[in-house]
Amino acid sequence: MGGQYRITGDKYPRMRRPRGRRRLVFLVIASVTALGLIGWGTLQLIDVFTGKGDKATAAGTKGDCTSKTGPSTKASTASTTSTAAGTLPRPGQITVNVLNATPRSGLAKQTADELKKRGFRIGDVGNATAAYDKKVNGAGILLGAKGAAQAALPVLGTQLSGAEVKTDGRAQADRVDLIIGNAFKSLTKKEDADKALATLSGPRPAASASPKSC
């Protein structure tokens, strides 16, 4: 080439990319990366606040609780019911000594006759011993062995409301005393006594049978 554009010497100009283009490429890459991270974080926050991640866990926990408490509760209730119903004797299995601790005559025989009509066996009928004679202010005292406290005495108690229950050292659990007190007027009405006896002899679920809360 000639003229004023002739190149002389052994040095040539170097061709360099403009620095502005590098910065532009870097900014584009950084922007795409930041947008991706923001989008991923947003999805995670949505899952947390909507509770989608916990539904499976909650369902599994509920199922485990139901499976653990359901069958055991039913079995416990059935066992307790059969035990409670089997421990109480019938009136015909209980012998009652009717003793009068008041100054009124004839109460022991009248009460004994009524108890006999209601199915109880009658033992001794007469006056109370010196330990109780004229010393019972309430309606009466039901007295028996320690083993009768959860058997014969509650059954007899359905026949006389407000009677005090006591135990002593006797051996026979099926032979108990009804000691008539000064406040005695009459035995509980038969229909009311029958209802109380039916309730007492019915199934009674245990407190421990209630299911645990989850």
C-alpha positions in Angstrom: 0.0 0.0 0.0 1.2 3.5 -0.6 0.4 7.0 0.2 -0.1 8.3 3.6 -1.4 5.0 5.0 1.8 3.1 4.3 3.0 1.0 7.3 6.6 1.0 8.0 8.7 -0.7 10.7 8.2 -4.0 12.5 5.5 -3.0 15.0 1.8 -3.6 14.4 -1.3 -2.4 16.4 -2.9 -5.0 18.7 -6.6 -5.8 18.3 -8.3 -5.8 21.8 -11.9 -6.4 22.7 -13.6 -3.5 24.4 -13.7 -3.8 28.1 -17.4 -2.8 28.2 -18.5 -6.0 26.6 -16.9 -8.2 29.3 -18.7 -6.3 32.0 -22.0 -6.7 30.2 -21.6 -10.5 29.9 -20.7 -10.8 33.6 -23.7 -8.8 34.6 -26.1 -10.9 32.5 -24.7 -14.2 34.1 -24.9 -12.7 37.6 -28.5 -11.6 37.0 -29.6 -15.0 35.7 -28.0 -16.7 38.7 -29.6 -14.3 41.2 -33.1 -14.8 39.6 -32.7 -18.6 39.8 -31.9 -18.5 43.5 -34.7 -16.1 44.3 -37.2 -18.4 42.5 -36.0 -21.5 44.3 -36.2 -19.7 47.7 -39.7 -18.5 46.9 -40.9 -22.0 46.2 -39.5 -23.2 49.5 -41.2 -20.5 51.5 -44.5 -21.3 49.8 -44.2 -25.0 50.9 -43.4 -24.0 54.4 -46.3 -21.6 54.9 -48.9 -23.8 53.1 -47.9 -26.8 55.1 -47.7 -29.2 52.2 -44.5 -30.7 53.5 -46.1 -31.6 56.9 -49.3 -33.2 55.6 -47.8 -36.6 55.2 -46.1 -36.5 58.6 -49.3 -35.4 60.3 -51.3 -38.1 58.6 -48.8 -40.7 59.7 -48.8 -39.5 63.3 -52.6 -39.6 63.5 -52.7 -43.1 62.1 -50.1 -44.4 64.6 -51.9 -42.8 67.5 -55.2 -44.4 66.5 -53.7 -47.8 65.9 -52.0 -47.8 69.3 -54.9 -46.6 71.5 -58.0 -48.1 69.7 -57.6 -51.9 70.2 -56.0 -51.6 73.6 -58.8 -49.4 74.9 -61.5 -51.8 73.8 -59.7 -54.7 75.3 -59.2 -53.0 78.6 -62.9 -51.9 78.8 -64.1 -55.4 78.1 -61.9 -56.9 80.7 -62.9 -54.4 83.4 -66.6 -54.8 82.6 -66.5 -58.6 83.1 -64.5 -58.3 86.3 -66.8 -55.7 87.9 -69.9 -57.6 87.0 -68.5 -60.9 88.3 -67.4 -59.7 91.8 -70.8 -58.6 93.1 -73.0 -61.3 94.8 -76.7 -61.6 94.3 -79.0 -60.8 97.2 -79.8 -64.5 97.6 -76.1 -65.1 98.3 -75.9 -62.7 101.2 -77.0 -63.4 104.8 -78.1 -60.4 106.7 -78.2 -60.1 110.5 -80.8 -57.4 111.3 -80.1 -55.7 114.7 -82.0 -52.9 116.3 -80.0 -50.2 118.1 -83.0 -47.9 118.8 -85.5 -47.9 121.7 -88.3 -48.6 119.3 -89.4 -52.2 119.4 -90.3 -54.4 116.4 -88.0 -52.6 113.8 -85.6 -55.5 113.4 -88.4 -58.0 112.6 -90.2 -55.7 110.2 -86.9 -54.8 108.4 -85.9 -58.5 108.2 -89.3 -59.5 106.7 -88.9 -56.8 104.0 -85.4 -57.8 103.2 -86.5 -61.4 102.9 -89.1 -60.4 100.3 -86.4 -58.7 98.3 -84.4 -61.9 98.1 -81.9 -61.6 100.9 -81.2 -64.5 103.3 -81.9 -63.6 107.0 -79.7 -64.6 109.8 -80.0 -63.3 113.4 -82.8 -60.8 114.2 -82.8 -58.9 117.5 -81.2 -56.1 119.5 -77.8 -54.7 118.7 -74.8 -55.4 120.9 -73.7 -53.0 123.7 -71.1 -51.5 121.3 -73.9 -50.1 119.2 -77.1 -50.1 121.2 -78.5 -46.6 121.5 -75.3 -45.3 119.9 -76.2 -45.1 116.2 -77.6 -41.7 115.4 -77.8 -42.1 111.6 -80.2 -44.3 109.6 -78.0 -47.4 110.2 -74.7 -49.1 109.9 -73.7 -51.9 107.5 -71.1 -54.0 109.1 -69.1 -56.9 107.6 -65.7 -58.4 106.8 -63.1 -56.5 104.9 -63.7 -58.7 101.9 -67.4 -57.6 101.9 -66.5 -54.0 101.4 -66.5 -54.4 97.6 -69.1 -57.2 97.5 -71.9 -57.8 100.0 -72.0 -54.5 101.7 -72.5 -52.3 98.5 -75.3 -54.7 97.5 -77.0 -54.4 100.9 -76.4 -50.6 100.8 -78.8 -50.3 97.8 -81.6 -51.1 100.3 -80.9 -48.4 102.9 -79.9 -45.0 101.7 -77.5 -43.0 104.0 -76.3 -46.0 105.9 -72.7 -46.0 107.2 -70.4 -48.8 106.0 -67.9 -50.3 108.4 -65.7 -53.5 108.4 -64.5 -55.7 111.2 -62.3 -58.8 111.6 -64.9 -61.5 110.9 -64.0 -64.2 108.4 -67.3 -64.6 106.5 -67.6 -62.1 103.7 -71.2 -63.2 102.8 -72.6 -62.7 106.3 -73.2 -59.0 107.2 -75.0 -56.9 109.8 -77.6 -54.2 109.3 -77.7 -52.2 112.5 -80.8 -49.9 112.6 -80.1 -46.4 113.9 -82.2 -43.7 115.5 -82.7 -41.8 112.2 -84.1 -45.0 110.5 -87.6 -44.6 109.0 -87.8 -47.4 106.4 -85.9 -49.2 103.8 -85.4 -47.6 100.4 -88.5 -48.0 98.2 -88.2 -51.3 96.3 -88.3 -49.8 92.9 -85.6 -47.3 93.8 -83.5 -50.1 95.4 -83.9 -52.3 92.3 -82.7 -49.4 90.1 -79.7 -48.8 92.3 -78.9 -52.5 92.3 -79.1 -52.8 88.6 -76.8 -49.8 88.2 -74.3 -51.2 90.7 -74.2 -54.6 88.9 -74.0 -53.1 85.4 -70.8 -52.6 83.4 -68.4 -50.0 84.7 -65.5 -49.0 82.4 -62.2 -48.3 84.1 -60.8 -44.7 84.1 -57.6 -46.0 82.5 -59.6 -47.1 79.4 -59.9 -43.6 78.1 -57.6 -43.0 75.0 -54.6 -40.9 75.2 -54.6 -37.6 73.4 -52.2 -37.2 70.5 
